[in-house]
Amino acid sequence: MKNEVQETIESLRSTHGNFSDRRIPADTVQAIIESSTRAGTASAMQDYSIIVLDDPTVMRELTGYAGSHALVFCADGNRMRMAARACGLRVPGGADAATFLTWCADAFLAAQTACIAARSLGVDSFFTNGIFRKGSEKAFEALGLPDRDCFPLITLVLGYALDPSRRKTERYRGKGLVHHGTYRALSADETLAMIQDYDDPEKRLGMEVDFRAKGCGHYVEWLFGQWLAPSDRGKADPVRERLTESGFY
Ligand SMILES: Cc1cc2nc3c(=O)[nH]c(=O)nc-3n(C[C@H](O)[C@H](O)[C@H](O)COP(=O)(O)O)c2cc1C
């Protein structure tokens, strides 16, 4: 028997951009944001910023998707540092890897909390890293993001699903996911079992795709051979370049 919070979490599913035209009321958006900011935060600093978008054209331009609203979660160390500098402290810009990852953790926790809060309020959503595909430079410009110590990580697109009953993806809970005490890699047999789990349409573990019709014997074969196959390996990595420019190394 699951409690109400567990039921809400279990009911999460992505609406991949197919939202109705219905707008989310402003107080509901505000409630989602308030819940979002209750997420855990390193040293109570909330080193992230949330850019709220309500113009579907802008959302589509920046991420490739649109809904009623979108929340762009950015790792952002500027606010606290500005406060420290205003107190006369010499706080240098830039962030080492541990600091950057900590800011990212803060931002991602807030993002997932927003997603759960939204569902509890009857609002559908999905995450997209479309900003990386569309070019983060475009987002920096359109959203007026600070040049340093800020990076748009993930967007939560919000709205009301046109088809709320559509297929729900399940989650893999088999071997190799949870490790007790120390990490233990999958054996060959366990790997095979996992491959078969993803191949089984009844288990609904992967994305909805007819991988056999695409000439693949297994789902993971399609996943790595086609979906994730790099088309431009060896070429420039604009996200990495932008990270460096923003002071993250
Ligand atoms: C980091 C991240 C990026 C994602 N990017 C996209 C995206 O660009 N387009 C999309 O349709 N779904 C995107 N998704 C949604 C996933 O495809 C979805 O969560 C996954 O297929 C599982 O389905 P479910 O959320 O309905 O359970 C993203 C999810 C995450 C966490």
The ligand as a Gaussian input file, in Angstrom:
#p B3LYP/6-31G(d) Opt

LIG

0 1
 C       18.253000      14.798000     -18.533000
 C       17.012000      14.438000     -19.306000
 C       16.878000      14.886000     -20.603000
 C       15.753000      14.568000     -21.342000
 N       15.610000      15.078000     -22.592000
 C       14.492000      14.815000     -23.299000
 C       14.287000      15.418000     -24.562000
 O       15.081000      16.233000     -25.027000
 N       13.166000      15.088000     -25.245000
 C       12.224000      14.241000     -24.750000
 O       11.213000      13.993000     -25.425000
 N       12.372000      13.663000     -23.516000
 C       13.477000      13.944000     -22.787000
 N       13.631000      13.411000     -21.527000
 C       12.587000      12.540000     -20.980000
 C       13.015000      11.078000     -21.058000
 O       12.990000      10.653000     -22.393000
 C       12.072000      10.245000     -20.187000
 O       12.218000      10.649000     -18.852000
 C       12.372000       8.751000     -20.297000
 O       12.095000       8.293000     -21.588000
 C       11.554000       7.956000     -19.302000
 O       10.174000       8.180000     -19.515000
 P        9.214000       8.681000     -18.361000
 O        9.776000       9.968000     -17.798000
 O        7.862000       8.890000     -19.020000
 O        9.155000       7.614000     -17.318000
 C       14.739000      13.743000     -20.763000
 C       14.870000      13.311000     -19.440000
 C       15.982000      13.667000     -18.717000
 C       16.082000      13.216000     -17.277000

